[in-house]
């Protein structure tokens, strides 16, 4: 029993000593200084707090005060600095290099199917697009143009170079031969004289003012050219012209030229002409042309040198009753030339020719348009169609054409066309036979246009 009590007292005493020792150790531990690592952590925390305080003070110093309601004009005029770097200079464009001169042009190609299947693979009345059942090049044109301007420069020029079948036809009848002029469609200098609102004088080679159609396909309503374009009027002139525009309704142009399709004159005479333009409103336009002068060479004029004067009256009227519908009429009358009749071998009386053409154009939308053309041409003496001087025969012809136009991407014009020609004389090649009185053709044309002004 005594031993048991002893051990109990010993255990209690040991526990009391242990508890007291732990308390002393804890108090001693708390009284000890912090370790090196703890000091470093505390120092870093203090430094971080100081950095945050400095950053806050710096941001407060950089924040601008609210701007006053009004500022002095001098401060408003000060240039503002941009934080973004300046962009690189733009690359030069064609228009910036040419300055006031513009460069434009087009490429025109086609494919034609002729139902007559001529063995020569060439039809008639299609002088710009004669080749059948094959691809053909109508024309490539490059134009440099600087119109005169009273505000900047009263002088200007216009140069148009053409290549292809169309240019071979246009320049093929020049008495001076082809040479370089084969590729020159137009080339003239201009001067804007200080007369009233400005009298523009051009000297050189320029296209004729006559007719409803022009040499460039893109500026016509149909793809193929009319009978009047080929047989009734000239292609171009060489000489001078002067135009005065009175206002937006009236204009007057005078011509003094070598003749029809002549850079080198066929005789010593000159051809005179006048054009009157009248636009009473935005829907109606009227143009009347008149030309007169000797055209035959001294050896081919039965009446004597310069005695046979060729006269031409040409009228063009356009009317657009609605933005989608446009109508056009063209009438031509010519007379005055003489030639030796191959049958009688005597000089003929003054010959004549005349015809009319009507056009209807309807724009289905901004991309599609449909055009119908009908025309009648009468050459009773066979002078312009060539049957008179060759066979002593007169001829009258008709044709009707339907054209569907599709504008692609603004720079490409596609046209699909059906045309029916007929004559009172055998005139159209057919197979291996000589000639036929009718001709049917299908033509698909594609014209790509460009202009330096569009690259601005």
Buried (B, 14 or more C-beta within 10 A) or exposed (E): EEEEEEEEEEEEEEEEEEEEEEEEEEEEEEEEEEEEEEEEEEEEEEEEEEEEEEEEEEEEEEEEEEEEEEEEEEEEEEEEEEEEEEEEEEEEEBBEEBEEBBBBBBBBBBBBEBEBEBEEBBBBBBBBBBBBEEEBBBBBBBBBBBBBEEEEEBEBBBBBBBBBBBBBBBBEEBBBEEEEBBBBBBBBBBBBBEEEEBBBBBBBBBBBBBBBBBBBBBEBBBBBBBBBBBBBBBBBBBBBBBBBBEEEEEBBBBBBBBBBBBBEBBBEBBBBBBBEBEBEEEEEBBBBBBBBBBBBEEEBBBBEBBBBBBBBBBBBBBEBEEEEEBBBBBBBBBBBBBBBBEEEEEBBEBBBBBBBBBBBBBBEEEEEBEBBBBBBBBBBBBBBBBBBBEEBBBBBBBBEBBBBBBBEEEEBBBBBBEBBBBBEBBBBBBEEEEBBBBBBBBBBBBBBBBBBEBEE
